[in-house]
Amino acid sequence: MARAKTPRTNNSTSTRVITMPEVTSTSPVRKSATSSSPTPIDLEAQIRQRAYELYEERGCTPGNENDDWFQAEREVLARQQHHQSA
């Protein structure tokens, strides 16, 4: 007599693991001054650097972070516009 078939249970759990890509801390590559349109990352890096310079010029006293950032932003953007028009 034939045996009755019973459904098999899969005891091995196949778990699919999704991993996120590894984040590396790399500094943005700066373009030369002859570049026609810098990327936003380049502008942000330039603004950040200038804001830090302004902070140092004030004697590293805290409390004027926004003023330093806005002044640096104005200077960097004006310099970029001047390079583009030249």
C-alpha positions in Angstrom: 0.0 0.0 0.0 1.3 3.5 -0.8 2.2 5.9 1.9 0.2 9.1 2.3 2.2 12.2 1.5 2.5 14.7 4.3 3.4 18.3 3.7 7.0 19.0 4.5 7.8 21.8 6.9 10.8 23.8 6.1 12.7 24.0 9.4 15.5 26.1 7.8 14.6 29.7 8.1 15.7 31.7 5.1 16.0 35.2 6.4 16.9 37.8 3.9 19.3 40.4 5.3 19.4 43.8 3.6 22.5 45.8 4.4 23.0 49.5 3.9 26.0 50.7 1.9 29.0 51.6 4.0 29.3 55.3 4.7 32.8 56.6 4.4 34.0 60.0 5.5 35.6 61.5 2.5 36.3 65.1 2.0 34.8 66.7 -1.1 37.1 67.2 -4.0 37.6 70.8 -4.7 37.5 72.0 -8.2 40.0 74.5 -9.6 39.1 78.2 -9.8 38.7 77.8 -13.6 35.6 75.7 -13.1 32.6 77.4 -14.5 30.0 76.2 -12.0 31.1 74.6 -8.6 28.9 72.0 -7.1 26.9 72.8 -4.0 29.2 70.6 -1.9 32.2 72.7 -3.0 30.3 75.9 -2.1 29.3 74.6 1.3 32.8 73.5 2.0 34.2 76.9 1.1 31.5 78.7 3.2 32.3 76.4 6.1 36.0 77.1 5.8 35.5 80.9 5.6 33.0 80.9 8.5 35.7 79.1 10.6 38.3 81.7 9.6 35.9 84.5 10.7 35.4 82.6 14.0 39.2 82.5 14.5 39.5 86.2 13.6 37.1 87.0 16.4 39.3 85.2 18.9 37.3 81.9 18.9 34.6 83.4 21.0 31.2 81.6 20.7 27.9 83.1 20.1 28.1 84.5 16.5 27.9 81.3 14.5 25.0 82.5 12.3 26.6 85.9 11.7 29.9 84.2 10.7 28.0 81.7 8.4 26.0 84.5 6.7 29.0 86.7 6.1 31.0 83.8 4.8 28.1 82.8 2.5 28.0 86.4 1.1 31.7 86.5 0.5 32.0 83.1 -1.2 28.9 83.6 -3.4 30.2 87.1 -4.4 33.6 85.6 -5.2 31.9 82.9 -7.3 29.8 85.4 -9.2 32.8 87.5 -9.9 34.7 84.4 -11.3 31.7 83.5 -13.5 31.4 87.0 -14.9 35.1 87.3 -15.7 
